Amino acid sequence: MTNTGGNTSIKYRVVLSILSHGGTDGESISQTPQGVFKPFKPLASYSSMLNQIEELLSARDYKAAMQLSENLRSLALKGLLYFQTF
């Protein structure tokens, strides 16, 4: 039997790490040589997604938590790519 909860927890921590690099949230605005940085809109509500993942983990719904973590990770990576283009 595999430890699904442990794998989900690891994926969740990876998502938090990616998001901590900054520039991926919906609130950041900074000046760049090209003009004003526009936030990556798909991550505007990432904190509510994190809350949902935490609730799913607490409820031991690891499959749903893993799926939402994977979705958020994908969005976070797209946000980093978006941010790096500025």
N, C-alpha and C positions, 0 to 999 in steps of 0.2 A: 504494500500500500504506500502511495506517495504522500508526501507532506504538502498538500495543496495550499494550506494556509501559509506555510513558510515561503513557498514560491510566490504567492500573491504579495506577501509582505515585502519581499525583495523587489518585486516589480514596482510596488508603491514607493519604496525608498528611491528607486531609480528615477521615477517621475518627479519626486520632490527635488532630487538633485538637478535634474534638467531644468526645472522651473526656477531654481535658485540662481541660475546664471544671469537672470535679469533680461529685460527687454522683451519678454514674451507675454507679459500681462497686458490687460486691456487699459491700464491706467498710465503707463509710462509715456512721457512725451519729452523728447530732448532735441536739441539743435544738432543738425548734421550739416556738413558742407553743402549737401544737395537741398537743404531746406528743413522743414519741421518733420520729425519722425512721427509717423502715424502708427498707432497701436495695432497689434495683430488681433483683429476682431474675433476670430474663432476662440481665443483664450480669454475673452472678456469675463467669463464666468467660471474661470478655472477653480476658484476657491470653493464654489458650491459643488463642483465635481469632486474636489478633494474631500469635502464633508461627506458626500455620498459614499465615496470609497471607504472612509473611516466607519461609517454606519454599517455598510455591508460587511466589513471585516468584523465588527463587533457582533453582528448577527450571524457570523460564520457562514455567510453566503459567498464563499470563496470564488466560485465560478463567475458570478456577476461582478464581484470586486476586481477579478483579474481582467475581465472584458473591459470594464470601465477604465482600469489602469492602463491597459494597452491602448485604448482610444485616446486617453489623455497624453500618454507618452508620444503617440504619433503626432498629436496637435502641438505638443511642446517642441518636438524636433522640427516641425514645420515652422513654428514660431522662431526658433533659433536661426534657421536658414533665412527667414524673412528679415530678422534683425541684422544678420551678418551682411545682407545686401546693402545696408545703409553705410 
